[in-house]
Amino acid sequence: MSDKPSRFNEFVADAKRRIQEVAVEDVQGRLRRGDQLNLIDVREESEWMQSHVPNAVHLSKGVIERDVEKRFPDLNAKLVLYCGGGSRSALAADNLQKMGYRNVRSMIGGFRTWREEGLPVETGPA
């Protein structure tokens, strides 16, 4: 096996050069303080149904660009995207920025890190 990064990893790294990321601890702290923050889960529906961050909105990576304006018409809305590990959310954040959204972040480590930190989760539809 080659030590060369995969094309996907290179693609994600390229997107991450253009976006801002935020740590799970920072997201949790902002939520605890009551900051106006919109969490968006970009994972597949089957992943969402198993468990997700409480009060998150589900807009999967496959439809977020198409549907985000209906849900969040304000281009200044504070959006924090997460996926399983941080790659899909980085790609989605990059695209939302290209669409004009100004306050988009990707959560470092994604839902995996959220769970590892022992933070609350919900199951099934929100």
Backbone atoms as SQL, in Angstrom:
CREATE TABLE atoms (id INTEGER PRIMARY KEY, chain TEXT, resi INTEGER, resn TEXT, atom TEXT, x REAL, y REAL, z REAL);
INSERT INTO atoms VALUES
  (1, 'A', 1, 'MET', 'N', 0.830, -1.181, 0.000),
  (2, 'A', 1, 'MET', 'CA', 0.000, 0.000, 0.000),
  (3, 'A', 1, 'MET', 'C', 0.877, 1.248, 0.000),
  (4, 'A', 2, 'SER', 'N', 0.485, 2.233, -0.733),
  (5, 'A', 2, 'SER', 'CA', 1.248, 3.456, -0.885),
  (6, 'A', 2, 'SER', 'C', 1.036, 4.393, 0.302),
  (7, 'A', 3, 'ASP', 'N', 2.073, 5.183, 0.609),
  (8, 'A', 3, 'ASP', 'CA', 1.962, 6.197, 1.649),
  (9, 'A', 3, 'ASP', 'C', 1.319, 7.473, 1.110),
  (10, 'A', 4, 'LYS', 'N', 1.114, 7.517, -0.185),
  (11, 'A', 4, 'LYS', 'CA', 0.523, 8.688, -0.820),
  (12, 'A', 4, 'LYS', 'C', -0.944, 8.825, -0.383),
  (13, 'A', 5, 'PRO', 'N', -1.366, 10.051, -0.017),
  (14, 'A', 5, 'PRO', 'CA', -2.772, 10.234, 0.363),
  (15, 'A', 5, 'PRO', 'C', -3.714, 9.887, -0.790),
  (16, 'A', 6, 'SER', 'N', -4.875, 9.370, -0.444),
  (17, 'A', 6, 'SER', 'CA', -5.865, 9.049, -1.465),
  (18, 'A', 6, 'SER', 'C', -6.384, 10.345, -2.088),
  (19, 'A', 7, 'ARG', 'N', -6.976, 10.212, -3.252),
  (20, 'A', 7, 'ARG', 'CA', -7.559, 11.386, -3.908),
  (21, 'A', 7, 'ARG', 'C', -8.634, 12.014, -3.026),
  (22, 'A', 8, 'PHE', 'N', -9.416, 11.181, -2.354),
  (23, 'A', 8, 'PHE', 'CA', -10.445, 11.707, -1.456),
  (24, 'A', 8, 'PHE', 'C', -9.803, 12.528, -0.346),
  (25, 'A', 9, 'ASN', 'N', -8.764, 11.997, 0.291),
  (26, 'A', 9, 'ASN', 'CA', -8.098, 12.729, 1.375),
  (27, 'A', 9, 'ASN', 'C', -7.495, 14.041, 0.877),
  (28, 'A', 10, 'GLU', 'N', -6.966, 14.037, -0.333),
  (29, 'A', 10, 'GLU', 'CA', -6.431, 15.271, -0.920),
  (30, 'A', 10, 'GLU', 'C', -7.558, 16.272, -1.169),
  (31, 'A', 11, 'PHE', 'N', -8.694, 15.775, -1.633),
  (32, 'A', 11, 'PHE', 'CA', -9.866, 16.602, -1.890),
  (33, 'A', 11, 'PHE', 'C', -10.347, 17.257, -0.599),
  (34, 'A', 12, 'VAL', 'N', -10.424, 16.472, 0.474),
  (35, 'A', 12, 'VAL', 'CA', -10.852, 16.988, 1.776),
  (36, 'A', 12, 'VAL', 'C', -9.839, 18.006, 2.294),
  (37, 'A', 13, 'ALA', 'N', -8.556, 17.698, 2.183),
  (38, 'A', 13, 'ALA', 'CA', -7.519, 18.620, 2.653),
  (39, 'A', 13, 'ALA', 'C', -7.603, 19.955, 1.913),
  (40, 'A', 14, 'ASP', 'N', -7.905, 19.904, 0.630),
  (41, 'A', 14, 'ASP', 'CA', -8.056, 21.119, -0.154),
  (42, 'A', 14, 'ASP', 'C', -9.228, 21.946, 0.370),
  (43, 'A', 15, 'ALA', 'N', -10.357, 21.303, 0.642),
  (44, 'A', 15, 'ALA', 'CA', -11.522, 22.008, 1.181),
  (45, 'A', 15, 'ALA', 'C', -11.199, 22.611, 2.549),
  (46, 'A', 16, 'LYS', 'N', -10.485, 21.870, 3.375),
  (47, 'A', 16, 'LYS', 'CA', -10.169, 22.339, 4.727),
  (48, 'A', 16, 'LYS', 'C', -9.265, 23.576, 4.718),
  (49, 'A', 17, 'ARG', 'N', -8.555, 23.797, 3.630),
  (50, 'A', 17, 'ARG', 'CA', -7.738, 25.010, 3.532),
  (51, 'A', 17, 'ARG', 'C', -8.617, 26.257, 3.381),
  (52, 'A', 18, 'ARG', 'N', -9.859, 26.085, 2.953),
  (53, 'A', 18, 'ARG', 'CA', -10.748, 27.224, 2.696),
  (54, 'A', 18, 'ARG', 'C', -11.817, 27.432, 3.771),
  (55, 'A', 19, 'ILE', 'N', -11.987, 26.475, 4.657),
  (56, 'A', 19, 'ILE', 'CA', -13.060, 26.577, 5.650),
  (57, 'A', 19, 'ILE', 'C', -12.495, 26.780, 7.044),
  (58, 'A', 20, 'GLN', 'N', -13.391, 27.034, 7.988),
  (59, 'A', 20, 'GLN', 'CA', -13.008, 27.080, 9.390),
  (60, 'A', 20, 'GLN', 'C', -13.588, 25.861, 10.081),
  (61, 'A', 21, 'GLU', 'N', -12.798, 25.306, 10.988),
  (62, 'A', 21, 'GLU', 'CA', -13.250, 24.159, 11.762),
  (63, 'A', 21, 'GLU', 'C', -13.404, 24.587, 13.218),
  (64, 'A', 22, 'VAL', 'N', -14.220, 23.837, 13.933),
  (65, 'A', 22, 'VAL', 'CA', -14.461, 24.128, 15.341),
  (66, 'A', 22, 'VAL', 'C', -14.419, 22.817, 16.114),
  (67, 'A', 23, 'ALA', 'N', -13.818, 22.862, 17.298),
  (68, 'A', 23, 'ALA', 'CA', -13.695, 21.666, 18.129),
  (69, 'A', 23, 'ALA', 'C', -15.018, 21.330, 18.797),
  (70, 'A', 24, 'VAL', 'N', -15.223, 20.051, 19.066),
  (71, 'A', 24, 'VAL', 'CA', -16.427, 19.575, 19.751),
  (72, 'A', 24, 'VAL', 'C', -16.620, 20.322, 21.075),
  (73, 'A', 25, 'GLU', 'N', -15.556, 20.513, 21.825),
  (74, 'A', 25, 'GLU', 'CA', -15.662, 21.193, 23.120),
  (75, 'A', 25, 'GLU', 'C', -16.199, 22.611, 22.946),
  (76, 'A', 26, 'ASP', 'N', -15.759, 23.288, 21.880),
  (77, 'A', 26, 'ASP', 'CA', -16.232, 24.648, 21.628),
  (78, 'A', 26, 'ASP', 'C', -17.712, 24.660, 21.269),
  (79, 'A', 27, 'VAL', 'N', -18.141, 23.696, 20.460),
  (80, 'A', 27, 'VAL', 'CA', -19.551, 23.598, 20.101),
  (81, 'A', 27, 'VAL', 'C', -20.381, 23.351, 21.354),
  (82, 'A', 28, 'GLN', 'N', -19.966, 22.398, 22.169),
  (83, 'A', 28, 'GLN', 'CA', -20.690, 22.073, 23.397),
  (84, 'A', 28, 'GLN', 'C', -20.748, 23.285, 24.323),
  (85, 'A', 29, 'GLY', 'N', -19.650, 24.003, 24.450),
  (86, 'A', 29, 'GLY', 'CA', -19.617, 25.195, 25.293),
  (87, 'A', 29, 'GLY', 'C', -20.572, 26.270, 24.797),
  (88, 'A', 30, 'ARG', 'N', -20.594, 26.472, 23.497),
  (89, 'A', 30, 'ARG', 'CA', -21.495, 27.476, 22.917),
  (90, 'A', 30, 'ARG', 'C', -22.953, 27.076, 23.132),
  (91, 'A', 31, 'LEU', 'N', -23.254, 25.792, 22.975),
  (92, 'A', 31, 'LEU', 'CA', -24.621, 25.318, 23.204),
  (93, 'A', 31, 'LEU', 'C', -25.009, 25.502, 24.669),
  (94, 'A', 32, 'ARG', 'N', -24.093, 25.191, 25.572),
  (95, 'A', 32, 'ARG', 'CA', -24.350, 25.324, 27.001),
  (96, 'A', 32, 'ARG', 'C', -24.627, 26.775, 27.385),
  (97, 'A', 33, 'ARG', 'N', -23.929, 27.712, 26.729),
  (98, 'A', 33, 'ARG', 'CA', -24.128, 29.142, 26.994),
  (99, 'A', 33, 'ARG', 'C', -25.402, 29.677, 26.342),
  (100, 'A', 34, 'GLY', 'N', -26.017, 28.865, 25.497),
  (101, 'A', 34, 'GLY', 'CA', -27.238, 29.306, 24.836),
  (102, 'A', 34, 'GLY', 'C', -27.008, 30.111, 23.577),
  (103, 'A', 35, 'ASP', 'N', -25.805, 30.030, 23.015),
  (104, 'A', 35, 'ASP', 'CA', -25.525, 30.740, 21.764),
  (105, 'A', 35, 'ASP', 'C', -26.470, 30.261, 20.669),
  (106, 'A', 36, 'GLN', 'N', -26.871, 31.168, 19.820),
  (107, 'A', 36, 'GLN', 'CA', -27.708, 30.826, 18.676),
  (108, 'A', 36, 'GLN', 'C', -26.825, 30.098, 17.666),
  (109, 'A', 37, 'LEU', 'N', -27.026, 28.803, 17.548),
  (110, 'A', 37, 'LEU', 'CA', -26.161, 27.962, 16.737),
  (111, 'A', 37, 'LEU', 'C', -27.014, 26.899, 16.072),
  (112, 'A', 38, 'ASN', 'N', -26.823, 26.695, 14.787),
  (113, 'A', 38, 'ASN', 'CA', -27.581, 25.695, 14.042),
  (114, 'A', 38, 'ASN', 'C', -26.667, 24.520, 13.713),
  (115, 'A', 39, 'LEU', 'N', -26.930, 23.381, 14.338),
  (116, 'A', 39, 'LEU', 'CA', -26.165, 22.166, 14.058),
  (117, 'A', 39, 'LEU', 'C', -26.815, 21.435, 12.903),
  (118, 'A', 40, 'ILE', 'N', -26.003, 21.075, 11.918),
  (119, 'A', 40, 'ILE', 'CA', -26.505, 20.354, 10.756),
  (120, 'A', 40, 'ILE', 'C', -25.727, 19.058, 10.599),
  (121, 'A', 41, 'ASP', 'N', -26.458, 17.955, 10.632),
  (122, 'A', 41, 'ASP', 'CA', -25.890, 16.621, 10.447),
  (123, 'A', 41, 'ASP', 'C', -25.939, 16.301, 8.956),
  (124, 'A', 42, 'VAL', 'N', -24.772, 16.116, 8.345),
  (125, 'A', 42, 'VAL', 'CA', -24.721, 15.859, 6.899),
  (126, 'A', 42, 'VAL', 'C', -24.540, 14.374, 6.577),
  (127, 'A', 43, 'ARG', 'N', -24.663, 13.513, 7.588),
  (128, 'A', 43, 'ARG', 'CA', -24.504, 12.077, 7.352),
  (129, 'A', 43, 'ARG', 'C', -25.719, 11.521, 6.608),
  (130, 'A', 44, 'GLU', 'N', -25.641, 10.275, 6.231),
  (131, 'A', 44, 'GLU', 'CA', -26.750, 9.607, 5.554),
  (132, 'A', 44, 'GLU', 'C', -27.911, 9.420, 6.529),
  (133, 'A', 45, 'GLU', 'N', -29.117, 9.273, 5.989),
  (134, 'A', 45, 'GLU', 'CA', -30.301, 9.134, 6.833),
  (135, 'A', 45, 'GLU', 'C', -30.194, 7.950, 7.787),
  (136, 'A', 46, 'SER', 'N', -29.618, 6.842, 7.333),
  (137, 'A', 46, 'SER', 'CA', -29.488, 5.664, 8.206),
  (138, 'A', 46, 'SER', 'C', -28.585, 5.971, 9.403),
  (139, 'A', 47, 'GLU', 'N', -27.540, 6.762, 9.211),
  (140, 'A', 47, 'GLU', 'CA', -26.668, 7.154, 10.316),
  (141, 'A', 47, 'GLU', 'C', -27.423, 8.068, 11.270),
  (142, 'A', 48, 'TRP', 'N', -28.149, 9.025, 10.717),
  (143, 'A', 48, 'TRP', 'CA', -28.951, 9.967, 11.496),
  (144, 'A', 48, 'TRP', 'C', -29.963, 9.235, 12.381),
  (145, 'A', 49, 'MET', 'N', -30.646, 8.242, 11.790),
  (146, 'A', 49, 'MET', 'CA', -31.683, 7.517, 12.527),
  (147, 'A', 49, 'MET', 'C', -31.098, 6.731, 13.703),
  (148, 'A', 50, 'GLN', 'N', -29.863, 6.249, 13.556),
  (149, 'A', 50, 'GLN', 'CA', -29.245, 5.507, 14.669),
  (150, 'A', 50, 'GLN', 'C', -29.026, 6.421, 15.866),
  (151, 'A', 51, 'SER', 'N', -28.415, 7.582, 15.640),
  (152, 'A', 51, 'SER', 'CA', -28.223, 8.577, 16.700),
  (153, 'A', 51, 'SER', 'C', -27.624, 9.846, 16.103),
  (154, 'A', 52, 'HIS', 'N', -27.873, 10.950, 16.799),
  (155, 'A', 52, 'HIS', 'CA', -27.394, 12.252, 16.350),
  (156, 'A', 52, 'HIS', 'C', -27.326, 13.217, 17.532),
  (157, 'A', 53, 'VAL', 'N', -26.719, 14.360, 17.304),
  (158, 'A', 53, 'VAL', 'CA', -26.628, 15.389, 18.326),
  (159, 'A', 53, 'VAL', 'C', -28.027, 15.960, 18.568),
  (160, 'A', 54, 'PRO', 'N', -28.423, 16.120, 19.828),
  (161, 'A', 54, 'PRO', 'CA', -29.748, 16.687, 20.116),
  (162, 'A', 54, 'PRO', 'C', -29.940, 18.048, 19.437),
  (163, 'A', 55, 'ASN', 'N', -31.136, 18.252, 18.917),
  (164, 'A', 55, 'ASN', 'CA', -31.546, 19.495, 18.259),
  (165, 'A', 55, 'ASN', 'C', -30.843, 19.773, 16.933),
  (166, 'A', 56, 'ALA', 'N', -30.093, 18.814, 16.424),
  (167, 'A', 56, 'ALA', 'CA', -29.474, 18.989, 15.108),
  (168, 'A', 56, 'ALA', 'C', -30.536, 18.821, 14.025),
  (169, 'A', 57, 'VAL', 'N', -30.266, 19.414, 12.889),
  (170, 'A', 57, 'VAL', 'CA', -31.108, 19.296, 11.704),
  (171, 'A', 57, 'VAL', 'C', -30.407, 18.337, 10.755),
  (172, 'A', 58, 'HIS', 'N', -31.165, 17.482, 10.103),
  (173, 'A', 58, 'HIS', 'CA', -30.567, 16.549, 9.149),
  (174, 'A', 58, 'HIS', 'C', -30.703, 17.072, 7.726),
  (175, 'A', 59, 'LEU', 'N', -29.568, 17.349, 7.106),
  (176, 'A', 59, 'LEU', 'CA', -29.481, 17.697, 5.677),
  (177, 'A', 59, 'LEU', 'C', -28.273, 16.933, 5.145),
  (178, 'A', 60, 'SER', 'N', -28.508, 15.770, 4.597),
  (179, 'A', 60, 'SER', 'CA', -27.390, 14.911, 4.202),
  (180, 'A', 60, 'SER', 'C', -26.529, 15.559, 3.123),
  (181, 'A', 61, 'LYS', 'N', -25.309, 15.102, 3.047),
  (182, 'A', 61, 'LYS', 'CA', -24.338, 15.619, 2.079),
  (183, 'A', 61, 'LYS', 'C', -24.904, 15.574, 0.665),
  (184, 'A', 62, 'GLY', 'N', -25.760, 14.622, 0.387),
  (185, 'A', 62, 'GLY', 'CA', -26.315, 14.495, -0.953),
  (186, 'A', 62, 'GLY', 'C', -27.336, 15.550, -1.330),
  (187, 'A', 63, 'VAL', 'N', -27.920, 16.244, -0.326),
  (188, 'A', 63, 'VAL', 'CA', -28.970, 17.215, -0.637),
  (189, 'A', 63, 'VAL', 'C', -28.759, 18.588, -0.010),
  (190, 'A', 64, 'ILE', 'N', -27.736, 18.766, 0.787),
  (191, 'A', 64, 'ILE', 'CA', -27.609, 20.010, 1.548),
  (192, 'A', 64, 'ILE', 'C', -27.562, 21.242, 0.649),
  (193, 'A', 65, 'GLU', 'N', -26.817, 21.175, -0.441),
  (194, 'A', 65, 'GLU', 'CA', -26.714, 22.342, -1.311),
  (195, 'A', 65, 'GLU', 'C', -28.070, 22.689, -1.926),
  (196, 'A', 66, 'ARG', 'N', -28.859, 21.685, -2.203),
  (197, 'A', 66, 'ARG', 'CA', -30.175, 21.898, -2.798),
  (198, 'A', 66, 'ARG', 'C', -31.179, 22.436, -1.784),
  (199, 'A', 67, 'ASP', 'N', -31.109, 21.967, -0.537),
  (200, 'A', 67, 'ASP', 'CA', -32.159, 22.238, 0.448),
  (201, 'A', 67, 'ASP', 'C', -31.819, 23.266, 1.522),
  (202, 'A', 68, 'VAL', 'N', -30.574, 23.676, 1.627),
  (203, 'A', 68, 'VAL', 'CA', -30.168, 24.538, 2.738),
  (204, 'A', 68, 'VAL', 'C', -30.893, 25.878, 2.739),
  (205, 'A', 69, 'GLU', 'N', -31.138, 26.451, 1.577),
  (206, 'A', 69, 'GLU', 'CA', -31.780, 27.770, 1.519),
  (207, 'A', 69, 'GLU', 'C', -33.202, 27.749, 2.071),
  (208, 'A', 70, 'LYS', 'N', -33.898, 26.623, 1.891),
  (209, 'A', 70, 'LYS', 'CA', -35.261, 26.506, 2.429),
  (210, 'A', 70, 'LYS', 'C', -35.220, 26.527, 3.953),
  (211, 'A', 71, 'ARG', 'N', -34.242, 25.867, 4.510),
  (212, 'A', 71, 'ARG', 'CA', -34.140, 25.736, 5.968),
  (213, 'A', 71, 'ARG', 'C', -33.443, 26.926, 6.614),
  (214, 'A', 72, 'PHE', 'N', -32.428, 27.459, 5.931),
  (215, 'A', 72, 'PHE', 'CA', -31.625, 28.559, 6.470),
  (216, 'A', 72, 'PHE', 'C', -31.432, 29.630, 5.389),
  (217, 'A', 73, 'PRO', 'N', -32.436, 30.473, 5.186),
  (218, 'A', 73, 'PRO', 'CA', -32.331, 31.489, 4.130),
  (219, 'A', 73, 'PRO', 'C', -31.335, 32.611, 4.450),
  (220, 'A', 74, 'ASP', 'N', -31.033, 32.811, 5.729),
  (221, 'A', 74, 'ASP', 'CA', -30.119, 33.873, 6.151),
  (222, 'A', 74, 'ASP', 'C', -28.669, 33.453, 5.911),
  (223, 'A', 75, 'LEU', 'N', -27.991, 34.166, 5.018),
  (224, 'A', 75, 'LEU', 'CA', -26.596, 33.825, 4.698),
  (225, 'A', 75, 'LEU', 'C', -25.641, 34.093, 5.857),
  (226, 'A', 76, 'ASN', 'N', -26.117, 34.790, 6.884),
  (227, 'A', 76, 'ASN', 'CA', -25.295, 35.048, 8.075),
  (228, 'A', 76, 'ASN', 'C', -25.587, 34.084, 9.220),
  (229, 'A', 77, 'ALA', 'N', -26.493, 33.137, 9.009),
  (230, 'A', 77, 'ALA', 'CA', -26.826, 32.170, 10.060),
  (231, 'A', 77, 'ALA', 'C', -25.567, 31.420, 10.495),
  (232, 'A', 78, 'LYS', 'N', -25.474, 31.149, 11.796),
  (233, 'A', 78, 'LYS', 'CA', -24.334, 30.390, 12.326),
  (234, 'A', 78, 'LYS', 'C', -24.624, 28.906, 12.123),
  (235, 'A', 79, 'LEU', 'N', -23.887, 28.287, 11.217),
  (236, 'A', 79, 'LEU', 'CA', -24.076, 26.882, 10.870),
  (237, 'A', 79, 'LEU', 'C', -22.857, 26.079, 11.272),
  (238, 'A', 80, 'VAL', 'N', -23.074, 25.008, 12.029),
  (239, 'A', 80, 'VAL', 'CA', -22.004, 24.072, 12.353),
  (240, 'A', 80, 'VAL', 'C', -22.403, 22.724, 11.775),
  (241, 'A', 81, 'LEU', 'N', -21.619, 22.260, 10.815),
  (242, 'A', 81, 'LEU', 'CA', -21.883, 20.998, 10.135),
  (243, 'A', 81, 'LEU', 'C', -21.059, 19.893, 10.775),
  (244, 'A', 82, 'TYR', 'N', -21.640, 18.699, 10.842),
  (245, 'A', 82, 'TYR', 'CA', -20.859, 17.553, 11.296),
  (246, 'A', 82, 'TYR', 'C', -21.263, 16.313, 10.511),
  (247, 'A', 83, 'CYS', 'N', -20.327, 15.385, 10.439),
  (248, 'A', 83, 'CYS', 'CA', -20.568, 14.077, 9.816),
  (249, 'A', 83, 'CYS', 'C', -20.000, 13.038, 10.771),
  (250, 'A', 84, 'GLY', 'N', -19.573, 11.912, 10.250),
  (251, 'A', 84, 'GLY', 'CA', -19.027, 10.882, 11.112),
  (252, 'A', 84, 'GLY', 'C', -17.666, 11.224, 11.675),
  (253, 'A', 85, 'GLY', 'N', -16.800, 11.794, 10.832),
  (254, 'A', 85, 'GLY', 'CA', -15.436, 12.069, 11.275),
  (255, 'A', 85, 'GLY', 'C', -14.873, 13.418, 10.878),
  (256, 'A', 86, 'GLY', 'N', -15.598, 14.188, 10.087),
  (257, 'A', 86, 'GLY', 'CA', -15.143, 15.534, 9.738),
  (258, 'A', 86, 'GLY', 'C', -14.822, 15.769, 8.273),
  (259, 'A', 87, 'SER', 'N', -14.861, 14.725, 7.451),
  (260, 'A', 87, 'SER', 'CA', -14.529, 14.901, 6.033),
  (261, 'A', 87, 'SER', 'C', -15.720, 15.405, 5.220),
  (262, 'A', 88, 'ARG', 'N', -16.841, 14.722, 5.319),
  (263, 'A', 88, 'ARG', 'CA', -18.020, 15.137, 4.540),
  (264, 'A', 88, 'ARG', 'C', -18.490, 16.519, 4.959),
  (265, 'A', 89, 'SER', 'N', -18.408, 16.811, 6.251),
  (266, 'A', 89, 'SER', 'CA', -18.841, 18.134, 6.708),
  (267, 'A', 89, 'SER', 'C', -17.903, 19.225, 6.191),
  (268, 'A', 90, 'ALA', 'N', -16.621, 18.928, 6.052),
  (269, 'A', 90, 'ALA', 'CA', -15.683, 19.904, 5.482),
  (270, 'A', 90, 'ALA', 'C', -16.036, 20.184, 4.020),
  (271, 'A', 91, 'LEU', 'N', -16.336, 19.139, 3.275),
  (272, 'A', 91, 'LEU', 'CA', -16.710, 19.321, 1.871),
  (273, 'A', 91, 'LEU', 'C', -18.009, 20.117, 1.751),
  (274, 'A', 92, 'ALA', 'N', -18.972, 19.810, 2.596),
  (275, 'A', 92, 'ALA', 'CA', -20.247, 20.525, 2.567),
  (276, 'A', 92, 'ALA', 'C', -20.057, 21.988, 2.987),
  (277, 'A', 93, 'ALA', 'N', -19.229, 22.236, 3.991),
  (278, 'A', 93, 'ALA', 'CA', -18.967, 23.611, 4.435),
  (279, 'A', 93, 'ALA', 'C', -18.336, 24.427, 3.314),
  (280, 'A', 94, 'ASP', 'N', -17.417, 23.829, 2.601),
  (281, 'A', 94, 'ASP', 'CA', -16.776, 24.498, 1.477),
  (282, 'A', 94, 'ASP', 'C', -17.823, 24.900, 0.440),
  (283, 'A', 95, 'ASN', 'N', -18.728, 23.991, 0.127),
  (284, 'A', 95, 'ASN', 'CA', -19.774, 24.291, -0.855),
  (285, 'A', 95, 'ASN', 'C', -20.722, 25.379, -0.362),
  (286, 'A', 96, 'LEU', 'N', -21.099, 25.340, 0.919),
  (287, 'A', 96, 'LEU', 'CA', -22.003, 26.363, 1.434),
  (288, 'A', 96, 'LEU', 'C', -21.348, 27.740, 1.391),
  (289, 'A', 97, 'GLN', 'N', -20.063, 27.797, 1.654),
  (290, 'A', 97, 'GLN', 'CA', -19.347, 29.069, 1.537),
  (291, 'A', 97, 'GLN', 'C', -19.394, 29.572, 0.101),
  (292, 'A', 98, 'LYS', 'N', -19.218, 28.672, -0.843),
  (293, 'A', 98, 'LYS', 'CA', -19.288, 29.059, -2.259),
  (294, 'A', 98, 'LYS', 'C', -20.681, 29.568, -2.618),
  (295, 'A', 99, 'MET', 'N', -21.692, 29.120, -1.874),
  (296, 'A', 99, 'MET', 'CA', -23.067, 29.559, -2.104),
  (297, 'A', 99, 'MET', 'C', -23.369, 30.884, -1.396),
  (298, 'A', 100, 'GLY', 'N', -22.410, 31.393, -0.637),
  (299, 'A', 100, 'GLY', 'CA', -22.584, 32.694, 0.011),
  (300, 'A', 100, 'GLY', 'C', -22.777, 32.671, 1.505),
  (301, 'A', 101, 'TYR', 'N', -22.815, 31.500, 2.136),
  (302, 'A', 101, 'TYR', 'CA', -22.956, 31.432, 3.590),
  (303, 'A', 101, 'TYR', 'C', -21.652, 31.889, 4.228),
  (304, 'A', 102, 'ARG', 'N', -21.783, 32.786, 5.228),
  (305, 'A', 102, 'ARG', 'CA', -20.609, 33.450, 5.797),
  (306, 'A', 102, 'ARG', 'C', -20.147, 32.893, 7.138),
  (307, 'A', 103, 'ASN', 'N', -21.011, 32.167, 7.846),
  (308, 'A', 103, 'ASN', 'CA', -20.682, 31.686, 9.192),
  (309, 'A', 103, 'ASN', 'C', -20.818, 30.171, 9.280),
  (310, 'A', 104, 'VAL', 'N', -20.108, 29.488, 8.403),
  (311, 'A', 104, 'VAL', 'CA', -20.161, 28.028, 8.343),
  (312, 'A', 104, 'VAL', 'C', -18.901, 27.461, 8.982),
  (313, 'A', 105, 'ARG', 'N', -19.081, 26.433, 9.806),
  (314, 'A', 105, 'ARG', 'CA', -17.953, 25.730, 10.417),
  (315, 'A', 105, 'ARG', 'C', -18.176, 24.236, 10.256),
  (316, 'A', 106, 'SER', 'N', -17.088, 23.496, 10.242),
  (317, 'A', 106, 'SER', 'CA', -17.139, 22.039, 10.240),
  (318, 'A', 106, 'SER', 'C', -16.594, 21.572, 11.590),
  (319, 'A', 107, 'MET', 'N', -17.323, 20.664, 12.240),
  (320, 'A', 107, 'MET', 'CA', -16.916, 20.191, 13.564),
  (321, 'A', 107, 'MET', 'C', -15.814, 19.140, 13.442),
  (322, 'A', 108, 'ILE', 'N', -14.687, 19.432, 14.028),
  (323, 'A', 108, 'ILE', 'CA', -13.520, 18.552, 13.985),
  (324, 'A', 108, 'ILE', 'C', -13.855, 17.214, 14.645),
  (325, 'A', 109, 'GLY', 'N', -13.574, 16.131, 13.946),
  (326, 'A', 109, 'GLY', 'CA', -13.797, 14.803, 14.505),
  (327, 'A', 109, 'GLY', 'C', -15.222, 14.310, 14.395),
  (328, 'A', 110, 'GLY', 'N', -16.145, 15.208, 14.051),
  (329, 'A', 110, 'GLY', 'CA', -17.527, 14.834, 13.795),
  (330, 'A', 110, 'GLY', 'C', -18.237, 14.153, 14.954),
  (331, 'A', 111, 'PHE', 'N', -19.249, 13.389, 14.590),
  (332, 'A', 111, 'PHE', 'CA', -20.093, 12.719, 15.570),
  (333, 'A', 111, 'PHE', 'C', -19.304, 11.680, 16.369),
  (334, 'A', 112, 'ARG', 'N', -18.315, 11.088, 15.753),
  (335, 'A', 112, 'ARG', 'CA', -17.488, 10.099, 16.458),
  (336, 'A', 112, 'ARG', 'C', -16.857, 10.735, 17.698),
  (337, 'A', 113, 'THR', 'N', -16.275, 11.920, 17.537),
  (338, 'A', 113, 'THR', 'CA', -15.651, 12.599, 18.673),
  (339, 'A', 113, 'THR', 'C', -16.706, 13.047, 19.676),
  (340, 'A', 114, 'TRP', 'N', -17.853, 13.510, 19.194),
  (341, 'A', 114, 'TRP', 'CA', -18.953, 13.905, 20.085),
  (342, 'A', 114, 'TRP', 'C', -19.303, 12.755, 21.028),
  (343, 'A', 115, 'ARG', 'N', -19.482, 11.558, 20.443),
  (344, 'A', 115, 'ARG', 'CA', -19.818, 10.377, 21.256),
  (345, 'A', 115, 'ARG', 'C', -18.674, 10.002, 22.187),
  (346, 'A', 116, 'GLU', 'N', -17.447, 10.023, 21.676),
  (347, 'A', 116, 'GLU', 'CA', -16.287, 9.669, 22.505),
  (348, 'A', 116, 'GLU', 'C', -16.153, 10.588, 23.721),
  (349, 'A', 117, 'GLU', 'N', -16.603, 11.840, 23.581),
  (350, 'A', 117, 'GLU', 'CA', -16.554, 12.790, 24.694),
  (351, 'A', 117, 'GLU', 'C', -17.692, 12.549, 25.686),
  (352, 'A', 118, 'GLY', 'N', -18.577, 11.600, 25.374),
  (353, 'A', 118, 'GLY', 'CA', -19.684, 11.269, 26.276),
  (354, 'A', 118, 'GLY', 'C', -20.789, 12.312, 26.276),
  (355, 'A', 119, 'LEU', 'N', -20.894, 13.073, 25.192),
  (356, 'A', 119, 'LEU', 'CA', -21.913, 14.118, 25.108),
  (357, 'A', 119, 'LEU', 'C', -23.264, 13.500, 24.716),
  (358, 'A', 120, 'PRO', 'N', -24.364, 14.184, 25.008),
  (359, 'A', 120, 'PRO', 'CA', -25.690, 13.621, 24.779),
  (360, 'A', 120, 'PRO', 'C', -25.981, 13.356, 23.302),
  (361, 'A', 121, 'VAL', 'N', -26.746, 12.293, 23.070),
  (362, 'A', 121, 'VAL', 'CA', -27.195, 11.949, 21.727),
  (363, 'A', 121, 'VAL', 'C', -28.679, 11.607, 21.765),
  (364, 'A', 122, 'GLU', 'N', -29.318, 11.731, 20.612),
  (365, 'A', 122, 'GLU', 'CA', -30.711, 11.319, 20.456),
  (366, 'A', 122, 'GLU', 'C', -30.750, 10.209, 19.411),
  (367, 'A', 123, 'THR', 'N', -31.800, 9.409, 19.468),
  (368, 'A', 123, 'THR', 'CA', -31.996, 8.374, 18.457),
  (369, 'A', 123, 'THR', 'C', -33.293, 8.620, 17.730),
  (370, 'A', 124, 'GLY', 'N', -33.378, 8.102, 16.515),
  (371, 'A', 124, 'GLY', 'CA', -34.586, 8.245, 15.719),
  (372, 'A', 124, 'GLY', 'C', -34.775, 9.657, 15.224),
  (373, 'A', 125, 'PRO', 'N', -35.940, 9.920, 14.641),
  (374, 'A', 125, 'PRO', 'CA', -36.197, 11.249, 14.100),
  (375, 'A', 125, 'PRO', 'C', -36.271, 12.292, 15.208),
  (376, 'A', 126, 'ALA', 'N', -35.833, 13.496, 14.892),
  (377, 'A', 126, 'ALA', 'CA', -35.835, 14.584, 15.888),
  (378, 'A', 126, 'ALA', 'C', -37.242, 15.117, 16.088);
